[in-house]
Structure formats: structure tokens, C-alpha cells
Amino acid sequence: MLNTPWKTRIIRFAHLHQGQSVPMSKLTGSSRTIMGRTIHKRTLMSPSTNWLNRIKGEIRHDEPMANHTSLRVGGPADLFIVPQDVTDLQLIYKNHGDLPLFILGEGTNLIMNDKGFRGIVISIKNKFKSIESPLFYKNSEGEECAVITVGAATKMSYLVKNLAKYSLTGMENLVGIPGSLGGALIMNAGADGTEICDVLRSVTRVNAEGELETLKKSDLKFSYRKTTFPSQGGIIVSAELELKKGDHATIQNTIDSHLVRRKNKQPLSLPNSGSVFKNPEGEAAGRLIEEAGLKGFSIGDAGVSIKHANFIVNKGAAKASEVIEIIDHVRSTVLKKTGVELETEVIIVGER
């Protein structure tokens, strides 16, 4: 009979690499003998997943998704891959087979369920952040313009501030949008009458077949908080943006104004996923929720923000199930009191 300290050591060894980045060769068929007992780590590879050995980036197993979402909720992903480059992305798309894929940027506008994700989560936020120098030209009207190529993982706030250095106008209204350029393109993010599609020239992605392709703006269809691609699947790696030269002081003042307003109106001190509901036509979702008396409504550690009713915040150890329960309650209450059916802007992913 093993005493308690040895039992503890055995358990710790068996779970040594849970949620950590470890070379695949070390996760296959390894074992260790402690006090005459052989401890086997689970076999995580099969002939159908040998391609993972060719990934140059990081591979993690049972990675807690709460560590990677802005709301800080979510269970483990079976596989969590941080690709090093486009070649890694192509390997994943050409070989993942029936394993579901989920693309993760900054983890905003996302609720990952408590049981996590059964498949592969691809995290690009540590790569694909390049911003190339703008190429200036004059258009047919004689206006000075520029085209700039930006990596999909570039944070929106950083991008807008970078463009301001060159006095490029057209995106300053988007400085307060959380998340990265790739996510903004997928949902055609917008604010104050500006949408990301207004400045888009082209998108480069690895498509569902693992091929690198460039799509012109005319190849895409845009609607409110949605971009439709000619084929489903794939992952954006970069985009070309086209902007005009403007007055630097005016651009900077607009950026500063948006950031001050965001700080004053949004619950930035607590984990949140950004705006939860889309604004109905001619209405503001936050106002409808507030008028329904739901500001501050809580379930567990999840609650409707008292600062902005279209935000749900994590006040400590909230669960995804609590957040989803609040969303359902808000929708039903607003519908009952106003007749307006709110549509979620956040997406809900994973196993409940």
C-alpha cells in the first residue's frame, strides 16, 4: 500500500503535461516506474495523426480555453496548436480529417462551453502580426492613398494607431473594437457608421483544402456583422487595406475621443466578451436590456454589466453555462417586454 505522499507524486506525474506544450515524440508510448509501479501516459498519436510531428509551432493537449478567451470561461481543447507559419496552417487543413477545427484570435466575441472543444483549436494570436509599410499612390481624383498589408492576428486597436502615424484615415472609428483583424473581417466589424469592409482591398487565406488563395473584395459579400466567403472553412492570414491620406490631428482626435468614450462606457476592468447582442435596426441592444430592468442581473459569478447592459462580465469564477443562461434570460425578457427579439453577436462554441 502506497502512503499518501507517494500517491500524490504518482498522480502529479500522470498529469504532468496536461495543458502544457510538449513535443509529440514525448507524448507517445512513454512510461516511468515509481515504487515498482509503471505509470503510463496516454497514447495521443495514431497513424492518422502522425502529421502532427511535422508541425513547427506549439502543440498542447487538454489546454484550458478559459486561459485564451476574454471572458475567461471555457473547458479544455483536445488539441491546441499555435502554428509557426502558413506551412503549419496548410498541414493542419490538409490532414485534420474529421477532427473539427476552431480558429482562435484574441478570444473576444466568444463563449467557449464548460466541457471545452472536441477537436483542434488553432491559435494565431502569437503569430501573423506583421504590418508592412504602406505603399502610397494617387488615385484618379488626385487624392493621396495607400495600400497596406496586415497580418490577421494584428489587434485592431494597435492597427488603427499604427495607421494614424501615416495620417491614413478610414479606420479611426474602429479603434475601440476588441480582438484582431481576422475576427473583424469574419464578422464585418463596425462602429459609428464605419465597417471594416469599407477599407478592404483583398484577403489572403488558407482555404479548407489547405491551399493559399487571395480573394478580392468583389469576391466577398458583406452584411451587418457578417462576411460571406465564396467557400466555407479556411483561415485568414492577412489582408490588404486601402485608405486615404487625411489630417493627422483630426485622425488622432477621433481616436482619442473613441478611447475615452470606451473607457467611460464599457466595463473594461472585468473580463467580458465584448458586445453580446447585435443592435436591432434603429435601436440599441444595451438600451433595450437596461429598460427591461436587467442591468446587474446575475447568475453565479456572471452578470449583466451595470456600466453597459450589452456586456456580460465575469466577476470571479463564472461558468459558460451561467453566461448562456443569462443570455437566454435577457432575450426572453426583452422579447416579452418590448416585442424585439435580440440576436447574439457573440458565438457559442464547444461541448455543453
C-alpha positions as CSV (number, residue, x, y, z in Angstrom):
1,M,0.0,0.0,0.0
2,L,1.4,3.4,-1.0
3,N,1.3,6.1,1.5
4,T,-0.3,9.5,0.7
5,P,2.8,11.4,-0.4
6,W,3.7,8.7,-2.9
7,K,0.2,8.6,-4.2
8,T,0.3,12.3,-4.7
9,R,3.6,12.0,-6.7
10,I,2.1,9.3,-8.9
11,I,-1.0,11.4,-9.7
12,R,1.2,14.5,-10.3
13,F,3.4,12.6,-12.7
14,A,0.4,11.1,-14.6
15,H,-0.9,14.6,-15.2
16,L,2.5,16.3,-15.7
17,H,1.9,17.6,-19.2
18,Q,-1.8,18.4,-19.1
19,G,-2.3,21.8,-20.6
20,Q,1.4,22.3,-21.5
21,S,3.3,22.4,-24.7
22,V,5.3,19.2,-25.2
23,P,7.0,17.7,-28.3
24,M,4.8,15.0,-29.7
25,S,7.5,12.4,-29.5
26,K,7.5,12.7,-25.7
27,L,3.8,12.1,-25.5
28,T,3.7,8.7,-27.2
29,G,4.4,5.4,-25.5
30,S,6.4,6.9,-22.6
31,S,6.3,5.4,-19.2
32,R,8.1,5.5,-15.8
33,T,8.3,3.1,-12.9
34,I,7.8,4.5,-9.4
35,M,8.0,2.2,-6.3
36,G,7.6,-0.8,-8.6
37,R,4.5,0.5,-10.4
38,T,4.7,1.5,-14.1
39,I,2.9,4.8,-14.8
40,H,1.8,5.0,-18.5
41,K,0.9,8.3,-20.1
42,R,-2.0,8.0,-22.5
43,T,-1.2,7.4,-26.2
44,L,-2.1,10.6,-28.0
45,M,-1.0,9.7,-31.5
46,S,-2.3,7.2,-34.1
47,P,-1.3,6.7,-37.8
48,S,-3.9,9.3,-38.7
49,T,-2.3,12.0,-36.6
50,N,1.4,11.4,-37.4
51,W,1.3,14.6,-39.4
52,L,1.4,16.5,-36.1
53,N,5.1,15.6,-35.9
54,R,5.7,18.0,-38.8
55,I,4.2,21.0,-37.1
56,K,6.9,23.5,-36.3
57,G,4.8,25.5,-33.9
58,E,3.4,24.5,-30.4
59,I,1.1,21.7,-29.7
60,R,-0.7,21.4,-26.4
61,H,-3.1,18.8,-25.1
62,D,-6.2,19.5,-22.9
63,E,-5.4,23.2,-22.9
64,P,-7.9,25.2,-20.8
65,M,-9.7,27.6,-23.1
66,A,-10.5,29.9,-20.2
67,N,-6.9,31.0,-20.5
68,H,-7.5,32.2,-24.0
69,T,-10.9,33.8,-24.0
70,S,-11.5,37.4,-23.0
71,L,-14.5,36.3,-20.8
72,R,-12.2,33.8,-19.0
73,V,-14.6,30.8,-19.4
74,G,-14.2,27.5,-21.2
75,G,-13.1,23.9,-20.7
76,P,-10.1,22.2,-22.4
77,A,-9.5,21.8,-26.1
78,D,-8.3,18.3,-27.1
79,L,-5.6,19.8,-29.3
80,F,-4.4,23.4,-29.1
81,I,-2.0,24.4,-31.9
82,V,0.0,27.6,-32.2
83,P,1.2,27.4,-35.8
84,Q,4.6,29.0,-36.7
85,D,3.7,29.9,-40.2
86,V,1.5,29.4,-43.2
87,T,3.0,26.0,-43.9
88,D,1.8,24.8,-40.5
89,L,-1.7,26.0,-41.3
90,Q,-1.6,24.2,-44.6
91,L,-0.5,21.0,-42.9
92,I,-3.4,21.2,-40.5
93,Y,-6.1,21.8,-43.1
94,K,-4.8,19.1,-45.4
95,N,-4.5,16.5,-42.7
96,H,-7.0,17.1,-39.9
97,G,-9.6,14.7,-41.4
98,D,-12.8,14.5,-39.4
99,L,-11.3,16.4,-36.4
100,P,-13.3,19.7,-36.0
101,L,-11.3,22.9,-36.3
102,F,-11.9,26.2,-34.5
103,I,-9.9,29.4,-35.2
104,L,-9.0,31.5,-32.2
105,G,-7.7,35.0,-32.4
106,E,-7.9,37.3,-29.3
107,G,-10.8,35.2,-27.9
108,T,-13.3,38.1,-27.9
109,N,-16.9,37.8,-29.1
110,L,-16.6,34.1,-28.0
111,I,-18.1,31.9,-25.3
112,M,-16.4,28.5,-25.1
113,N,-18.5,26.0,-23.3
114,D,-17.5,24.4,-20.0
115,K,-16.7,21.0,-21.4
116,G,-14.3,22.5,-23.9
117,F,-13.8,21.7,-27.6
118,R,-13.6,18.2,-29.1
119,G,-11.1,18.8,-31.9
120,I,-8.3,21.2,-32.8
121,V,-8.2,24.9,-31.7
122,I,-5.8,26.9,-33.9
123,S,-4.5,30.0,-32.1
124,I,-2.9,32.6,-34.3
125,K,-2.6,35.4,-31.8
126,N,1.1,35.0,-31.2
127,K,2.0,35.0,-35.0
128,F,0.7,36.7,-38.1
129,K,1.0,40.2,-36.6
130,S,3.1,41.9,-39.3
131,I,2.2,45.3,-40.6
132,E,4.0,46.2,-43.8
133,S,5.0,49.8,-44.7
134,P,2.2,51.5,-46.7
135,L,2.5,51.9,-50.5
136,F,1.4,55.4,-51.4
137,Y,-0.2,56.4,-54.7
138,K,-2.6,59.0,-56.1
139,N,-6.0,57.9,-57.3
140,S,-7.8,59.1,-60.4
141,E,-9.1,62.1,-58.4
142,G,-5.6,63.1,-57.5
143,E,-6.1,62.1,-53.8
144,E,-3.1,60.6,-51.9
145,C,-3.9,57.0,-50.9
146,A,-2.1,54.0,-49.6
147,V,-2.3,50.2,-49.6
148,I,-1.1,48.3,-46.5
149,T,-0.8,44.6,-45.9
150,V,-1.6,43.5,-42.4
151,G,-1.4,40.1,-40.6
152,A,-4.7,38.7,-39.5
153,A,-3.7,38.4,-35.8
154,T,-2.9,42.2,-35.5
155,K,-5.0,43.7,-32.8
156,M,-7.5,46.3,-34.1
157,S,-6.5,49.0,-31.6
158,Y,-2.8,48.7,-32.5
159,L,-3.6,48.7,-36.2
160,V,-5.6,51.9,-36.1
161,K,-3.0,53.7,-34.0
162,N,-0.3,52.5,-36.5
163,L,-2.3,53.8,-39.4
164,A,-2.6,57.2,-37.7
165,K,1.2,57.5,-37.7
166,Y,1.0,57.8,-41.5
167,S,-2.1,60.1,-41.3
168,L,-4.2,57.4,-43.0
169,T,-7.9,57.8,-42.4
170,G,-10.8,55.4,-42.7
171,M,-10.4,53.2,-39.7
172,E,-10.2,55.5,-36.7
173,N,-13.9,54.8,-35.7
174,L,-12.8,51.1,-35.2
175,V,-10.1,51.7,-32.6
176,G,-12.4,50.6,-29.8
177,I,-13.3,47.2,-31.3
178,P,-11.7,44.4,-29.3
179,G,-10.0,41.5,-31.0
180,S,-7.9,41.1,-34.1
181,L,-8.2,42.0,-37.8
182,G,-9.1,38.4,-38.8
183,G,-12.0,38.3,-36.5
184,A,-13.1,41.8,-37.6
185,L,-13.1,40.7,-41.2
186,I,-15.1,37.5,-40.5
187,M,-17.9,39.5,-38.8
188,N,-17.5,42.7,-40.8
189,A,-17.0,44.6,-37.6
190,G,-18.1,48.2,-37.4
191,A,-18.7,51.2,-35.2
192,D,-20.2,54.6,-35.7
193,G,-21.1,54.2,-39.4
194,T,-17.8,52.6,-40.4
195,E,-17.3,48.9,-41.3
196,I,-14.1,47.1,-41.9
197,C,-15.3,46.2,-45.5
198,D,-15.1,50.0,-46.3
199,V,-11.3,49.8,-46.4
200,L,-10.8,46.2,-47.5
201,R,-9.0,45.6,-50.8
202,S,-8.2,41.8,-50.6
203,V,-7.9,38.9,-48.2
204,T,-5.4,36.1,-48.2
205,R,-6.4,32.9,-46.6
206,V,-5.6,29.2,-46.4
207,N,-8.8,27.6,-47.6
208,A,-10.5,24.4,-46.4
209,E,-8.4,22.4,-48.8
210,G,-5.2,23.8,-47.4
211,E,-4.4,25.9,-50.5
212,L,-3.3,29.6,-50.2
213,E,-5.6,31.9,-52.0
214,T,-6.2,35.6,-52.4
215,L,-9.8,36.9,-52.6
216,K,-10.6,40.4,-53.9
217,K,-13.2,42.5,-52.1
218,S,-15.6,41.8,-55.0
219,D,-15.3,38.1,-54.3
220,L,-16.9,38.6,-50.8
221,K,-20.4,39.6,-49.7
222,F,-20.9,41.9,-46.7
223,S,-23.9,42.5,-44.4
224,Y,-24.4,43.7,-40.9
225,R,-21.8,41.9,-38.7
226,K,-21.2,39.2,-41.3
227,T,-18.9,38.5,-44.2
228,T,-19.7,35.7,-46.7
229,F,-16.9,34.0,-48.4
230,P,-17.2,32.1,-51.8
231,S,-16.5,28.8,-49.9
232,Q,-16.7,27.9,-46.2
233,G,-13.8,27.0,-44.0
234,G,-10.3,28.2,-44.0
235,I,-8.3,30.8,-42.1
236,I,-7.4,34.4,-42.9
237,V,-3.7,35.0,-42.7
238,S,-3.5,38.6,-44.0
239,A,-5.4,41.4,-45.7
240,E,-4.8,44.4,-47.9
241,L,-6.3,47.6,-46.7
242,E,-6.8,50.7,-48.8
243,L,-7.0,54.1,-47.1
244,K,-6.8,57.8,-47.9
245,K,-4.4,60.3,-46.5
246,G,-6.0,62.6,-44.0
247,D,-5.3,65.3,-41.5
248,H,-3.2,63.8,-38.7
249,A,-4.6,66.0,-35.9
250,T,-8.2,65.2,-36.9
251,I,-7.5,61.5,-37.0
252,Q,-5.8,61.5,-33.6
253,N,-8.6,63.5,-32.0
254,T,-11.1,61.0,-33.3
255,I,-9.1,58.1,-31.9
256,D,-8.7,59.7,-28.5
257,S,-12.4,60.5,-28.4
258,H,-13.4,56.9,-29.1
259,L,-10.9,55.5,-26.5
260,V,-12.2,57.9,-23.8
261,R,-15.8,57.0,-24.6
262,R,-15.0,53.3,-24.5
263,K,-13.3,53.7,-21.1
264,N,-16.2,55.6,-19.7
265,K,-19.0,53.4,-21.0
266,Q,-17.6,49.8,-21.2
267,P,-16.7,47.5,-18.3
268,L,-13.0,47.2,-19.2
269,S,-11.9,46.3,-15.6
270,L,-13.7,43.0,-15.7
271,P,-13.4,40.0,-18.1
272,N,-16.0,40.3,-20.8
273,S,-16.6,39.1,-24.4
274,G,-17.5,42.5,-25.9
275,S,-21.0,43.3,-27.1
276,V,-23.2,40.3,-26.5
277,F,-26.2,41.2,-28.8
278,K,-26.4,42.9,-32.2
279,N,-28.2,46.2,-32.3
280,P,-31.6,45.8,-33.8
281,E,-32.3,48.2,-36.7
282,G,-32.9,51.7,-35.4
283,E,-32.3,50.5,-31.8
284,A,-29.5,49.9,-29.3
285,A,-29.5,46.5,-27.6
286,G,-28.0,47.9,-24.4
287,R,-30.8,50.4,-24.1
288,L,-33.5,47.7,-24.5
289,I,-31.8,45.5,-21.9
290,E,-31.5,48.4,-19.5
291,E,-35.2,49.4,-19.9
292,A,-36.1,45.8,-19.3
293,G,-34.6,46.2,-15.8
294,L,-31.8,43.7,-16.4
295,K,-28.7,45.8,-15.6
296,G,-26.9,44.0,-12.8
297,F,-28.8,40.7,-13.3
298,S,-26.6,37.9,-12.2
299,I,-26.3,34.1,-12.1
300,G,-23.4,32.9,-10.1
301,D,-20.3,35.0,-11.0
302,A,-21.7,36.0,-14.4
303,G,-23.7,39.2,-14.6
304,V,-25.1,41.9,-16.9
305,S,-22.7,44.9,-16.5
306,I,-24.0,47.8,-14.5
307,K,-21.9,50.0,-16.7
308,H,-23.2,48.9,-20.1
309,A,-26.1,46.5,-20.3
310,N,-25.0,44.9,-23.6
311,F,-22.0,43.4,-21.8
312,I,-21.9,40.3,-19.6
313,V,-19.0,40.3,-17.2
314,N,-17.1,37.6,-15.2
315,K,-17.0,38.8,-11.6
316,G,-14.7,35.9,-10.5
317,A,-15.2,32.3,-11.4
318,A,-18.1,32.4,-13.8
319,K,-19.0,29.4,-15.9
320,A,-20.0,29.4,-19.5
321,S,-23.3,27.8,-18.6
322,E,-24.1,30.8,-16.3
323,V,-23.3,33.2,-19.1
324,I,-25.5,31.3,-21.6
325,E,-28.3,31.2,-19.0
326,I,-28.1,35.0,-18.7
327,I,-28.2,35.4,-22.5
328,D,-31.4,33.2,-22.7
329,H,-33.0,35.2,-19.9
330,V,-32.2,38.5,-21.4
331,R,-33.5,37.5,-24.8
332,S,-36.8,36.2,-23.4
333,T,-37.3,39.1,-21.1
334,V,-36.6,41.8,-23.8
335,L,-38.9,39.9,-26.2
336,K,-41.7,39.8,-23.6
337,K,-41.4,43.4,-22.6
338,T,-40.6,45.1,-26.0
339,G,-41.5,42.6,-28.7
340,V,-37.9,42.8,-30.0
341,E,-36.0,39.6,-30.5
342,L,-32.3,40.1,-29.8
343,E,-29.8,38.3,-31.9
344,T,-26.4,37.4,-30.4
345,E,-23.2,38.9,-31.7
346,V,-21.0,36.5,-29.7
347,I,-20.6,33.0,-30.9
348,I,-21.0,30.0,-28.6
349,V,-18.7,27.1,-29.3
350,G,-17.8,23.7,-27.8
351,E,-19.4,20.9,-25.8
352,R,-22.1,21.8,-23.2
